[in-house]
Amino acid sequence: MEFQKLLKERHSIRVYQDKPVEEEKLNQILEEARSAPSAGNLQAYKICVVKDKKAREKIAEAANQEFVAQAPVVLVFLQDPNQSSQKYNRRGEELYSLQDATIACAYAQLAAADLGLGSVWVGAFDEEEVAKIIGVPSNLRPIAILPIGYPAEKPAAKSHRPLDELVWEK
Ligand SMILES: Cc1cc2nc3c(=O)[nH]c(=O)nc-3n(C[C@H](O)[C@H](O)[C@H](O)COP(=O)(O)O)c2cc1C
């Protein structure tokens, strides 16, 4: 899809069709997320793919957001502070690894939209609980959940603050 159109047509989707996401599409999303820039190209993040219904339900519970379980695929993006701190010390540990994971998730969200799939960034969840459900070591921090599925709603575009509220020249 043409990039500007993609940006215009991507909306957060919280209602999904009862239809699986094809493996090829899921792989394409993961490949495109993998192409994201990262500090020093260290790619200090991980992605856990959750398809198991019970696990999705538990994640939804940990987020207290029921729709998460409805999506046939749920991606959990994790920050890998150690990967980045080796080269960038505290800035890598606290900031770059978080940004690496964030950018990868943003890429995945756009990749999903490009394939006609819906997703929503879920940031409100119990981190410890989600880490336990997906079984990751304590050095990895879940920072975003991205449920993905075929949309069953067509939300209107959200308004955005005008540029002059966001941008200034110095
Ligand atoms: C960091 C972040 C955290 C978010 N957390 C949640 C969340 O926990 N639950 C939810 O339903 N939406 C969440 N959202 C989605 C936003 O509500 C949504 O992106 C915003 O309202 C703009 O709508 P749009 O995505 O349709 O443009 C989050 C988005 C971001 C970027």
Ligand as a Chemical Component Dictionary entry (heavy atoms), coordinates in Angstrom:
data_LIG
# 
_chem_comp.id                   LIG 
_chem_comp.type                 NON-POLYMER 
_chem_comp.pdbx_formal_charge   0 
_chem_comp.three_letter_code    LIG 
# 
loop_
_chem_comp_atom.comp_id 
_chem_comp_atom.atom_id 
_chem_comp_atom.alt_atom_id 
_chem_comp_atom.type_symbol 
_chem_comp_atom.charge 
_chem_comp_atom.model_Cartn_x 
_chem_comp_atom.model_Cartn_y 
_chem_comp_atom.model_Cartn_z 
_chem_comp_atom.pdbx_ordinal 
LIG C1  C1  C 0 2.244  3.534  24.147 1  
LIG C2  C2  C 0 0.806  3.190  23.804 2  
LIG C3  C3  C 0 0.046  2.514  24.730 3  
LIG C4  C4  C 0 -1.277 2.163  24.405 4  
LIG N1  N1  N 0 -1.988 1.384  25.290 5  
LIG C5  C5  C 0 -3.234 0.985  24.954 6  
LIG C6  C6  C 0 -3.940 0.091  25.799 7  
LIG O1  O1  O 0 -3.450 -0.374 26.823 8  
LIG N2  N2  N 0 -5.195 -0.267 25.410 9  
LIG C7  C7  C 0 -5.777 0.185  24.256 10 
LIG O2  O2  O 0 -6.918 -0.196 23.976 11 
LIG N3  N3  N 0 -5.112 1.023  23.420 12 
LIG C8  C8  C 0 -3.869 1.422  23.743 13 
LIG N4  N4  N 0 -3.152 2.225  22.881 14 
LIG C9  C9  C 0 -3.753 2.633  21.591 15 
LIG C10 C10 C 0 -4.130 4.115  21.570 16 
LIG O3  O3  O 0 -5.267 4.317  22.364 17 
LIG C11 C11 C 0 -4.387 4.550  20.127 18 
LIG O4  O4  O 0 -3.239 4.323  19.353 19 
LIG C12 C12 C 0 -4.747 6.044  20.053 20 
LIG O5  O5  O 0 -5.979 6.277  20.686 21 
LIG C13 C13 C 0 -4.825 6.556  18.634 22 
LIG O6  O6  O 0 -5.738 5.812  17.874 23 
LIG P1  P1  P 0 -5.299 5.119  16.512 24 
LIG O7  O7  O 0 -4.261 4.075  16.851 25 
LIG O8  O8  O 0 -6.556 4.505  15.957 26 
LIG O9  O9  O 0 -4.716 6.170  15.634 27 
LIG C14 C14 C 0 -1.846 2.565  23.169 28 
LIG C15 C15 C 0 -1.042 3.240  22.246 29 
LIG C16 C16 C 0 0.269  3.523  22.540 30 
LIG C17 C17 C 0 1.119  4.198  21.492 31 
# 
loop_
_chem_comp_bond.comp_id 
_chem_comp_bond.atom_id_1 
_chem_comp_bond.atom_id_2 
_chem_comp_bond.value_order 
_chem_comp_bond.pdbx_ordinal 
LIG C1  C2  SING 1  
LIG C2  C3  SING 2  
LIG C2  C16 DOUB 3  
LIG C3  C4  DOUB 4  
LIG C4  N1  SING 5  
LIG C4  C14 SING 6  
LIG N1  C5  DOUB 7  
LIG C5  C6  SING 8  
LIG C5  C8  SING 9  
LIG C6  O1  DOUB 10 
LIG C6  N2  SING 11 
LIG N2  C7  SING 12 
LIG C7  O2  DOUB 13 
LIG C7  N3  SING 14 
LIG N3  C8  DOUB 15 
LIG C8  N4  SING 16 
LIG N4  C9  SING 17 
LIG N4  C14 SING 18 
LIG C9  C10 SING 19 
LIG C10 O3  SING 20 
LIG C10 C11 SING 21 
LIG C11 O4  SING 22 
LIG C11 C12 SING 23 
LIG C12 O5  SING 24 
LIG C12 C13 SING 25 
LIG C13 O6  SING 26 
LIG O6  P1  SING 27 
LIG P1  O7  DOUB 28 
LIG P1  O8  SING 29 
LIG P1  O9  SING 30 
LIG C14 C15 DOUB 31 
LIG C15 C16 SING 32 
LIG C16 C17 SING 33 
# 
